[in-house]
Amino acid sequence: MLLPPIDSIVPGPVPLCGQEQVCRAGAQGQSSSKVPVAAPAPFLRESAAAGLTLDMVVRTTLERNPALEVFRQQRGIAQAGVVIARTYPYNPIVSAQLLDVHGAASPVLNSFQYQPVANLQLEVRGQRHFRKQAAFAALKRTDWEIAFQEVSFAVGAVRTFDTLLYRQAKLGVTEEFVRLNQAAAEQVKRLVDGAVLKPADLLLTQAEVTDVQSQLGLGRTALAAAQRDLARAMGITDVAELRASGTMARPVPSTRSEDLLEAALEHRPDLFAQQAAVAEAEARVRLQIADRYGNPTLGPGYEFDPGRLSYVGGQISLPIPIFNRRQGEIQQLQAQAAQVRSKLKQTEVEIRQDVAAAVQRLAEAQAWVKNYQNDVLPPLQRLLETMERLFKQGEPGTDVLRVLDFRRKLIRAHDGYLDALWTYSQALAELAQAVGDPAVAMGVYQPPAQADER
């Protein structure tokens, strides 16, 4: 369901009376005077000035955020691990024994004995295959971890964008409240000067003006903080005049919660990263098991002895796994693999919990928004219109203060509606994070079946 914007639900207030109209004081038989009642300008409308759109924010975040670029550099490290795994880990070793031969016990025909030997350590239990499995699994895990960070940064950008929209609108409400109270104070002052109202009414109105003006600084500070957060999310440094253009009222995915859960299990990058981590850990266990007995060393050998005899052949050395068969290392890697498998199960449970919690929160936020749309704003608007009509007709008891109070109540209702919309947008972003698709938060999500048909 597409939530309509605020200005489509409640139009701007209708002017109470023009310059030549008479504002009546009520049914107490008080004298009347010509006091124009200024109507507040329409508020909470989308700004006509150009600003950042949601698509621009998400695209800029994915392209320019330096923290995300740091995560992407992990792929180069993982690719280097694949190169290492494909490369044979041992180089041949050439050694030579050179001896000066002399003595009288036997005739020395060759006084210079030498014995060159070349050795190479061999992997005979498929270690290279297991090492490549672990490296490719690590590369796959890194890709999914980067994808998870991209989803998180995109959803975070949507959150900060909506927060900026929210703060802009909240500041607009406060400024409109100040304008309305200032206009009311001026009108009450004229009525007090004309002996229509009492001085206490003027003091009360001026106190309301001061009270609302004190909230302007808080609103501007919150707006500046929202601008900084959005600039940080986008990876830019220019914060001045940073404005958001758009609406927080975005459509909810038209699909069941079960389908959303299925989509989450098919889209969540962190789940696939954990699955790749399990494959990586298991490959490292197999590598350690294959390497537990050590590797033989084989190579050719040659010797030229003092009797001028030449020996040509080869040599082999085998490690004897008596004292150490790497049982500790194997158990350690097996425990790590079991831990990774448990973490995979934990991630699956968390995904189910995240989707269920996000769907519930979104439903509650929708109900809150609908309450304002159906039960709060329209009745208040109708009551205000009725009060203004009675005021124009000179109905006893409908003085200017009552009409202005109705307008203040309507503005407060708009302020509460903004809170409901912001909560709704944050719940939608939470659902997007749970599903693993920023399109949910952006309001452009298509269920898998509909996407395939399209």
PAZAVEX-265571 format. One record per residue (C-alpha): residue number from 1; x, y, z. Coordinates in steps of 0.1 Angstrom, whole numbers. Layout:
 num     X     Y     Z
 NUM     X     Y     Z
...
//
This chain:
 num     X     Y     Z
   1     0     0     0
   2    14    34   -10
   3    11    59    18
   4    -1    93     5
   5    20   123    14
   6     8   146    42
   7    -2   175    20
   8   -26   152     0
   9   -44   142    32
  10   -47   176    49
  11   -45   207    27
  12   -32   240    40
  13   -54   259    65
  14   -81   282    51
  15   -78   319    60
  16  -101   328    88
  17  -109   364    77
  18   -95   389    53
  19   -85   425    58
  20  -121   438    57
  21  -136   410    78
  22  -145   414   115
  23  -131   390   140
  24  -157   383   166
  25  -149   379   203
  26  -176   354   212
  27  -209   352   229
  28  -201   373   259
  29  -214   405   243
  30  -179   419   239
  31  -172   446   214
  32  -156   436   181
  33  -128   452   162
  34  -114   449   128
  35   -84   425   133
  36   -71   405   104
  37   -63   369   113
  38   -32   357    94
  39   -35   322    81
  40    -3   300    83
  41    12   290    50
  42     9   254    40
  43    36   233    55
  44    51   198    53
  45    50   200    15
  46    79   187    -5
  47   104   214   -12
  48   104   228   -47
  49   142   234   -45
  50   164   207   -60
  51   178   183   -34
  52   193   149   -31
  53   170   121   -42
  54   171    86   -26
  55   186    71   -57
  56   214    96   -57
  57   222    90   -21
  58   224    52   -24
  59   244    54   -56
  60   269    79   -42
  61   272    58   -10
  62   281    27   -29
  63   305    45   -51
  64   323    70   -28
  65   321    58     8
  66   357    53    19
  67   348    27    46
  68   331     6    20
  69   362     9    -2
  70   383    -5    26
  71   361   -36    28
  72   364   -40   -10
  73   402   -42    -7
  74   397   -75    11
  75   390   -91   -23
  76   425   -84   -35
  77   439  -101    -4
  78   417  -131   -10
  79   427  -133   -47
  80   463  -133   -37
  81   455  -163   -14
  82   442  -181   -45
  83   475  -174   -63
  84   494  -187   -33
  85   473  -218   -32
  86   479  -225   -69
  87   516  -221   -65
  88   536  -251   -54
  89   548  -242   -19
  90   583  -258   -20
  91   613  -249   -40
  92   641  -274   -48
  93   671  -273   -26
  94   706  -278   -40
  95   734  -286   -17
  96   771  -295   -23
  97   796  -310     0
  98   832  -301    -9
  99   861  -319     8
 100   899  -317     6
 101   912  -353     6
 102   948  -361    18
 103   966  -388    38
 104   991  -417    35
 105   969  -446    45
 106   958  -452     9
 107   966  -437   -24
 108   947  -405   -31
 109   940  -402   -67
 110   916  -373   -63
 111   924  -347   -36
 112   892  -328   -41
 113   860  -348   -33
 114   826  -332   -40
 115   790  -344   -35
 116   762  -323   -51
 117   726  -332   -41
 118   693  -317   -52
 119   661  -323   -31
 120   625  -314   -35
 121   598  -319    -9
 122   568  -336   -24
 123   531  -334   -15
 124   517  -369   -21
 125   484  -367    -2
 126   465  -341   -23
 127   475  -311    -1
 128   475  -287   -31
 129   439  -297   -39
 130   427  -290    -4
 131   447  -258    -2
 132   430  -245   -34
 133   396  -255   -20
 134   402  -234    11
 135   415  -204    -9
 136   386  -204   -33
 137   362  -207    -4
 138   379  -178    13
 139   375  -157   -19
 140   339  -166   -21
 141   334  -158    16
 142   351  -124    10
 143   329  -116   -19
 144   297  -123     1
 145   311  -103    31
 146   316   -74     8
 147   281   -78    -6
 148   268   -78    30
 149   286   -46    37
 150   272   -30     5
 151   237   -39    16
 152   243   -26    51
 153   258     7    38
 154   229    11    13
 155   203     5    39
 156   221    28    63
 157   221    55    36
 158   183    51    33
 159   180    55    70
 160   201    87    71
 161   182   100    41
 162   149    94    58
 163   162   110    90
 164   172   141    71
 165   137   143    55
 166   122   138    90
 167   143   166   105
 168   136   190    77
 169    99   184    81
 170   101   186   119
 171   119   219   117
 172    93   231    92
 173    65   222   116
 174    83   241   144
 175    88   272   123
 176    51   271   112
 177    42   268   149
 178    63   298   157
 179    47   318   128
 180    12   308   140
 181    19   318   176
 182    35   350   166
 183     5   359   145
 184   -18   349   174
 185     2   371   198
 186    -2   401   174
 187   -39   395   170
 188   -44   391   207
 189   -25   423   214
 190   -48   442   191
 191   -78   426   208
 192   -64   436   242
 193   -58   471   230
 194   -94   471   219
 195  -105   459   253
 196  -119   427   237
 197   -96   404   256
 198   -78   406   289
 199   -40   412   294
 200   -37   377   308
 201   -46   363   274
 202   -17   383   258
 203     7   370   284
 204    -4   334   278
 205     1   338   241
 206    35   354   244
 207    46   326   267
 208    36   301   240
 209    56   320   214
 210    87   318   237
 211    81   282   244
 212    80   272   207
 213   109   295   198
 214   131   276   223
 215   125   245   202
 216   139   260   170
 217   175   257   182
 218   169   220   190
 219   154   214   156
 220   182   231   138
 221   208   212   158
 222   191   179   150
 223   189   189   113
 224   226   197   113
 225   234   163   129
 226   212   146   103
 227   231   164    75
 228   264   153    89
 229   252   117    92
 230   241   117    56
 231   273   132    44
 232   293   106    63
 233   271    78    49
 234   277    91    13
 235   314    96    19
 236   314   134    11
 237   327   163    30
 238   304   191    19
 239   277   193    45
 240   265   229    39
 241   230   232    24
 242   227   195    22
 243   190   188    16
 244   169   158     9
 245   141   157   -17
 246   115   130   -15
 247    90   113     8
 248    92    88    36
 249    59    73    24
 250    71    43     3
 251    51    12    -6
 252    54   -20    14
 253    64   -52    -4
 254    32   -68   -16
 255    40  -103    -4
 256    35  -126    25
 257    59  -128    55
 258    67  -164    45
 259    78  -152    10
 260    99  -125    27
 261   115  -151    48
 262   122  -173    18
 263   136  -142     0
 264   159  -135    29
 265   172  -171    29
 266   179  -166    -8
 267   194  -131    -6
 268   211  -125    27
 269   248  -122    18
 270   259  -129    54
 271   243  -164    52
 272   262  -172    20
 273   294  -159    36
 274   289  -182    65
 275   283  -211    41
 276   315  -203    23
 277   333  -200    57
 278   321  -236    65
 279   335  -249    32
 280   368  -230    40
 281   371  -244    75
 282   364  -280    63
 283   390  -277    35
 284   416  -265    61
 285   408  -295    82
 286   413  -319    53
 287   445  -301    44
 288   458  -305    80
 289   448  -342    80
 290   466  -348    47
 291   497  -330    60
 292   498  -348    94
 293   525  -373    85
 294   548  -348    68
 295   561  -348    33
 296   589  -370    18
 297   619  -354     2
 298   633  -368   -30
 299   661  -358   -53
 300   691  -370   -74
 301   726  -373   -60
 302   762  -375   -73
 303   796  -382   -56
 304   831  -382   -69
 305   853  -399   -43
 306   891  -398   -37
 307   896  -430   -57
 308   881  -413   -87
 309   850  -434   -85
 310   817  -417   -95
 311   784  -425   -77
 312   752  -415   -94
 313   718  -421   -79
 314   691  -406   -58
 315   681  -401   -23
 316   648  -400    -4
 317   640  -389    32
 318   608  -398    50
 319   596  -382    82
 320   587  -407   109
 321   555  -396   127
 322   562  -410   161
 323   563  -380   185
 324   540  -356   165
 325   512  -365   142
 326   496  -330   144
 327   467  -342   165
 328   465  -310   183
 329   464  -289   151
 330   438  -312   137
 331   416  -310   168
 332   420  -272   168
 333   409  -269   132
 334   380  -293   137
 335   368  -273   167
 336   370  -241   145
 337   350  -258   118
 338   324  -269   143
 339   323  -233   156
 340   318  -220   120
 341   290  -245   114
 342   273  -234   147
 343   276  -198   136
 344   259  -207   103
 345   230  -222   122
 346   230  -190   144
 347   228  -169   113
 348   199  -189    99
 349   180  -185   132
 350   188  -148   133
 351   175  -143    98
 352   142  -159   108
 353   141  -137   139
 354   150  -106   120
 355   124  -111    93
 356    97  -119   119
 357   106   -89   141
 358   108   -65   111
 359    74   -76    97
 360    58   -71   131
 361    74   -37   136
 362    64   -27   101
 363    28   -38   108
 364    27   -17   140
 365    42    13   122
 366    16     9    94
 367   -12     8   119
 368     2    40   135
 369     3    58   102
 370   -31    46    92
 371   -44    59   126
 372   -32    94   117
 373   -45    91    82
 374   -80    79    90
 375   -87    88   126
 376   -66   118   136
 377   -59   142   107
 378   -91   141    87
 379  -114   147   118
 380   -91   175   130
 381   -92   191    96
 382  -130   188    95
 383  -133   203   130
 384  -110   232   120
 385  -131   238    89
 386  -163   237   110
 387  -148   261   136
 388  -137   285   109
 389  -171   284    93
 390  -188   291   126
 391  -163   319   133
 392  -171   335    99
 393  -208   332   107
 394  -204   349   140
 395  -215   319   161
 396  -213   327   198
 397  -184   312   216
 398  -162   309   185
 399  -136   335   191
 400  -102   339   174
 401   -83   322   202
 402  -103   291   198
 403   -97   290   161
 404   -60   295   166
 405   -60   267   192
 406   -76   243   167
 407   -49   252   142
 408   -22   245   168
 409   -38   211   175
 410   -37   203   137
 411     0   213   135
 412     7   191   165
 413   -11   162   148
 414    11   168   117
 415    41   166   140
 416    29   133   154
 417    22   121   119
 418    58   128   110
 419    69   107   139
 420    47    79   126
 421    61    82    91
 422    97    82   103
 423    90    51   124
 424    74    35    93
 425   104    43    71
 426   129    30    97
 427   108    -2   100
 428   109    -5    62
 429   147    -1    63
 430   149   -28    91
 431   129   -52    68
 432   153   -44    40
 433   182   -53    62
 434   165   -85    73
 435   157   -95    37
 436   191   -85    24
 437   177   -62    -3
 438   180   -24    -2
 439   152   -22   -27
 440   127   -29     1
 441   137     3    19
 442   137    22   -14
 443   101    11   -22
 444   111    -6   -55
 445   112   -42   -43
 446    98   -68   -66
 447    91  -103   -53
 448   111  -130   -70
 449    81  -144   -89
 450    71  -110  -102
 451   107  -101  -111
 452   109  -133  -132
 453    77  -126  -150
 454    89   -91  -158
//
